[in-house]
């Protein structure tokens, strides 16, 4: 048998009024809460809009200020970079002067060495350790000393150029980084809320991490003080190297001037001593030639004297033979006729006188022949000395002086 459907519950009037009052109260409460929430939402919206506008304007100001700082430091670094670049070019020119000066000593060194070698070809008494040789040896020492100073200064210059280029590298890197930062901050400064190229990015509020190639220590982005100190340090380092380069340039010019003066003074000393030696040797040769002419003239005279002495002796032989023959014949007189008369005595005296004359002439002849031999030896010695002097003059004048005339320190 089917069940009967139960009728809905019945409420009393009191319950009905209570339910209505409850709904009224709930609606009033919710409406009042909603009105307060809407009022708070409007206030919060207005406040956050103001905060957002203010912070965005403040960021724009900070970006503009940052751009001014970037441009200021970029200009400072760029100015120092230009100054360093100019200093490098100037120092390179001074380096070229040093290299030219060093190269200019090669020919004088070769000339001096050649002169010393030539003068080793002198002979005999002319192998003198004279002022020319002393000054030539000193010139070799001066040139070697000058080359040592120039090489040492050139090495210092090369090192200074390296240091300047190192400073230039850091300045260029700093300028490039600042140009990149200026480009980025210019882009950031120009962004607005209406731009289409704006997006959300994850992790942008965390501290940025520098790449391993960064030129400053530490892992995270530097502070503004570190940032400005970095550029200031680069500028100060570059300025220090530039001042060192300026000082070195002054030293270079002083070294070039002093070494050039030393070379010129010693070159002049060698040339003067060589000129004096040539004059001395030339005068000695002329005197030797004059003495040779006198000796040769004396030889001719002595040969004539010897010829006359021999002729005089020869002339005495015939009278001596006559006297000897007379005495021999008179010695054959017979008996009482073999008398020692005046004729006999005179013949004996004649023989003795002629023999004494011949002896005296022979003594004179022997002395004359000895003198002739001495003159001939002296002639040979004079000719040999003249030959030696001629060779020495050829070495000092024709070889050394002509070769030294090619020395020119005008481009030192």
LINFEN-V390351 format. One record per backbone hydrogen bond with DSSP energy under -0.5 kcal/mol. CO is the residue of the C=O (numbers start at 1). NH is the residue of the N-H. If there is no record, write none. Layout:
BEGIN
co: (CO | CO)
nh: (NH | NH)
END
This chain:
BEGIN
co: (12 | 13 | 14 | 15 | 16 | 17 | 18 | 19 | 20 | 21 | 22 | 23 | 24 | 25 | 26 | 27 | 28 | 29 | 30 | 31 | 32 | 33 | 34 | 35 | 36 | 37 | 38 | 39 | 40 | 41 | 42 | 43 | 44 | 45 | 46 | 47 | 48 | 49 | 50 | 51 | 52 | 53 | 54 | 55 | 56 | 57 | 58 | 59 | 60 | 61 | 62 | 63 | 64 | 65 | 66 | 67 | 68 | 69 | 70 | 71 | 72 | 73 | 74 | 75 | 76 | 77 | 78 | 79 | 80 | 81 | 82 | 83 | 84 | 85 | 86 | 87 | 88 | 89 | 90 | 91 | 92 | 93 | 94 | 95 | 96 | 97 | 98 | 99 | 100 | 101 | 102 | 103 | 103 | 104 | 105 | 106 | 107 | 108 | 109 | 110 | 111 | 112 | 113 | 114 | 115 | 116 | 117 | 118 | 119 | 123 | 124 | 126 | 128 | 130 | 131 | 132 | 133 | 134 | 135 | 136 | 137 | 138 | 139 | 140 | 141 | 142 | 143 | 144 | 145 | 146 | 147 | 148 | 149 | 150 | 151 | 152 | 153 | 154 | 155 | 156 | 157 | 158 | 159 | 160 | 161 | 162 | 163 | 164 | 165 | 166 | 167 | 168 | 169 | 170 | 171 | 172 | 173 | 174 | 175 | 176 | 177 | 178 | 179 | 180 | 181 | 182 | 183 | 184 | 185 | 186 | 187 | 188 | 192 | 196 | 201 | 203 | 208 | 211 | 219 | 223 | 224 | 225 | 226 | 227 | 228 | 229 | 230 | 231 | 232 | 233 | 234 | 235 | 236 | 237 | 238 | 239 | 240 | 241 | 242 | 243 | 244 | 245 | 246 | 247 | 248 | 249 | 250 | 251 | 252 | 253 | 254 | 255 | 256 | 257 | 258 | 259 | 260 | 261 | 262 | 263 | 264 | 265 | 266 | 267 | 268 | 269 | 270 | 271 | 272 | 273 | 274 | 275 | 276 | 277 | 278 | 279 | 280 | 281 | 282 | 283 | 284 | 285 | 286 | 287 | 288 | 289 | 290 | 291 | 292 | 293 | 294 | 295 | 296 | 297 | 298 | 299 | 300 | 301 | 302 | 303 | 304 | 305 | 306 | 307 | 308 | 309 | 310 | 311 | 312 | 313 | 314 | 314 | 315 | 316 | 317 | 318 | 319 | 320 | 321 | 322 | 323 | 324 | 325 | 326 | 327 | 329 | 330 | 334 | 335 | 337 | 339 | 341 | 342 | 343 | 344 | 345 | 346 | 347 | 348 | 349 | 350 | 351 | 352 | 353 | 354 | 355 | 356 | 357 | 358 | 359 | 360 | 361 | 362 | 363 | 364 | 365 | 366 | 367 | 368 | 369 | 370 | 371 | 372 | 373 | 374 | 375 | 376 | 377 | 378 | 379 | 380 | 381 | 382 | 383 | 384 | 385 | 386 | 387 | 388 | 389 | 390 | 391 | 392 | 393 | 393 | 394 | 395 | 396 | 397 | 399 | 400 | 401 | 403 | 404 | 409)
nh: (16 | 17 | 18 | 19 | 20 | 21 | 22 | 23 | 24 | 25 | 26 | 27 | 28 | 29 | 30 | 31 | 32 | 33 | 34 | 35 | 36 | 37 | 38 | 39 | 40 | 41 | 42 | 43 | 44 | 45 | 46 | 47 | 48 | 49 | 50 | 51 | 52 | 53 | 54 | 55 | 56 | 57 | 58 | 59 | 60 | 61 | 62 | 63 | 64 | 65 | 66 | 67 | 68 | 69 | 70 | 71 | 72 | 73 | 74 | 75 | 76 | 77 | 78 | 79 | 80 | 81 | 82 | 83 | 84 | 85 | 86 | 87 | 88 | 89 | 90 | 91 | 92 | 93 | 94 | 95 | 96 | 97 | 98 | 99 | 100 | 101 | 102 | 103 | 104 | 105 | 105 | 106 | 107 | 108 | 109 | 110 | 111 | 112 | 113 | 114 | 115 | 116 | 117 | 118 | 119 | 120 | 120 | 121 | 122 | 126 | 127 | 128 | 130 | 134 | 135 | 136 | 137 | 138 | 139 | 140 | 141 | 142 | 143 | 144 | 145 | 146 | 147 | 148 | 149 | 150 | 151 | 152 | 153 | 154 | 155 | 156 | 157 | 158 | 159 | 160 | 161 | 162 | 163 | 164 | 165 | 166 | 167 | 168 | 169 | 170 | 171 | 172 | 173 | 174 | 175 | 176 | 177 | 178 | 179 | 180 | 181 | 182 | 183 | 184 | 185 | 186 | 187 | 188 | 189 | 190 | 191 | 191 | 195 | 198 | 204 | 206 | 221 | 214 | 210 | 227 | 228 | 229 | 230 | 231 | 232 | 233 | 234 | 235 | 236 | 237 | 238 | 239 | 240 | 241 | 242 | 243 | 244 | 245 | 246 | 247 | 248 | 249 | 250 | 251 | 252 | 253 | 254 | 255 | 256 | 257 | 258 | 259 | 260 | 261 | 262 | 263 | 264 | 265 | 266 | 267 | 268 | 269 | 270 | 271 | 272 | 273 | 274 | 275 | 276 | 277 | 278 | 279 | 280 | 281 | 282 | 283 | 284 | 285 | 286 | 287 | 288 | 289 | 290 | 291 | 292 | 293 | 294 | 295 | 296 | 297 | 298 | 299 | 300 | 301 | 302 | 303 | 304 | 305 | 306 | 307 | 308 | 309 | 310 | 311 | 312 | 313 | 314 | 315 | 316 | 317 | 317 | 318 | 319 | 320 | 321 | 322 | 323 | 324 | 325 | 326 | 327 | 328 | 329 | 330 | 331 | 332 | 333 | 337 | 338 | 339 | 341 | 345 | 346 | 347 | 348 | 349 | 350 | 351 | 352 | 353 | 354 | 355 | 356 | 357 | 358 | 359 | 360 | 361 | 362 | 363 | 364 | 365 | 366 | 367 | 368 | 369 | 370 | 371 | 372 | 373 | 374 | 375 | 376 | 377 | 378 | 379 | 380 | 381 | 382 | 383 | 384 | 385 | 386 | 387 | 388 | 389 | 390 | 391 | 392 | 393 | 394 | 395 | 396 | 397 | 398 | 399 | 400 | 401 | 402 | 403 | 404 | 405 | 406 | 407 | 412)
END
